[in-house]
Amino acid sequence: MPHPHPLTLPASESYRFIAPNTPRAPRIARDWVGSLLRTTDHPALVDAARLCMSEVVTNAHRHTRTRLIHIEVTVGPDQVLVHVHDDQPRSLPVPELPRADQAESGRGLALVAAYADDWGATRYGECGERGGTGVGVKSVWFALAERGAAAR
């Protein structure tokens, strides 16, 4: 079940990337995180990070009308934490088992749950409910740890 995760890791470096919400965003974000992890002493996490990034950014592209997809990657000594933010915070994603008629889609969050060491979704700000301003964001995040890389 999705749950909140801290935004930072101890002794970490953060990198940010902003992509327009276009069909190219998942591929560009996937390539960016792969390049980043190859140069930050986490090559064992590259494949899992690329897969998870692609799935989470694809969900932001397909299921929101956000204009920009904001990505933050925090690289710690033993773990990498990725947040993908959009400005559609009302509904948090939940992995579902794909139906038989979903052979080519519907598996994204199930893949993230299988490949990430941890993952979740968090709302920040007001979501427009009960008189709120509607100013808020949603972050779908995943964490990858070096100790989990051997098991994958």
N, C-alpha and C positions, 0 to 999 in steps of 0.2 A: 504494500500500500504506500502511495506517495506520502512523504513527510518532509518537514523543513530540514535544511542543512546549513551549517555556518557558511558565511560568504568567503571566509579566508582560512588559510592553513598557516601554521607557524613556519617561519623562515621560508616564505614563499615569494614568488614573483607573479604578478598578474598581467595578462595580455588581453586587449580588447579588440573586437572586430565588429563592424556594423555592416550589414548587408541589406540591400533593398529586398523587399518581399517579392522575389521573382522565381521562376522555375530553376534558375541557375544557382540560387543561393545554397542549396544543400551540397552541391558538388564543390563549390568554391570554399564553403566552410569546412568540408571534409578534407580537402587538399591543404587548407591553411593549418588545421589542427595537426595533421600528419607531419607537415614541415616543421611546425613548432616543436613537437615532441621529439622528432629526430635530432634537433639541435639543443635540447635541454636535458639530456641524459635519461630519457625515458623511451628508448626505441622499442622496448618490449610491450609498451602500451599503445603503440601506433595503430595497429589493426583494430583493436577494440574501440579506441577513441574515434577513428574514422567511421566505423559502422554506427556507433551510438550518435555521433554528431550528425551524420546524414539522416538518421531516423528522426531525431528531435527537431532539426531544422525543417525537414520535410513536413512534419506535423504543424509547425508554426506557419509554414507557407500554405498548406492545404486547408487548415482548420481555423485560421484567423484572418482578419482583414488588416492586421497591423501593417503600417507602411514600411517600418524598418525592423529588422531582426537584430537584436543586440546580443553579442556573444562575449562572455568573459571566461577565460581559462586561467585558473590559478594553479601554478606548478610548485609543489612542495618537494622536499627531498625524497619522500616515499609514496606520494600520492598526487594525482591530478584531479582537479575539480572543475567541471564545466557547467556554466549556467547559460541557458538560452532564454532570453527575455522577449516577451511580446507585450503589447498593450491591450490584450483581451483577457483580463483576469477572472472573469465570471466563472468559467468552468475549468476545473482542473482535470488533466488527462488521467485516464485509468486504463491499464492494459486489458485488452479483451482477447479471448481466444477467437481466432478468425473462423468465420463460418465457411462451409465448403465452397460457397460461391465467391469467396474472397481469396482465391488462390494467389492473386498478384498483389494484394494490399491488405491492410488491417493487422499487420504483424509488428509494426514499428516499436511500440512500447514493450511488447513481449520480448523482442530482441534486446532492447536496452536492459530490461530486467535480467535477461540471461547473461549478458556480457559485462555489465557494470557490476562493481562490487557493492554499490549502493546507488539509489536514484530516488527522485521525488519531485514534487512540484510545490511551489509556494506562491502565495499572493502577497503583494506589497502595495500599500496605499489603499484608498477607498475604491470599492467596486461599483458604486452607483446604487447600491441597495439601501433601502430605508433612508432616503434623503441624502445619501453620499454624493460627492461631486462627480463620481465616475472616473476620477483620476487614479490610475493604478496600473500595475504591471503584474504579469505572471512570469515566474521563472521555472522552467523545467530543467533539472540539473541531474548530472550523474558524476559519480566518483569512480576512479580507477586507481587501484593500488598495485605497487610492484609485487607485493606478496601474492596477489590474486592473478598476476599475469601467468605464472607457472601453471596454475590450475586451468586456465583457459586454453 
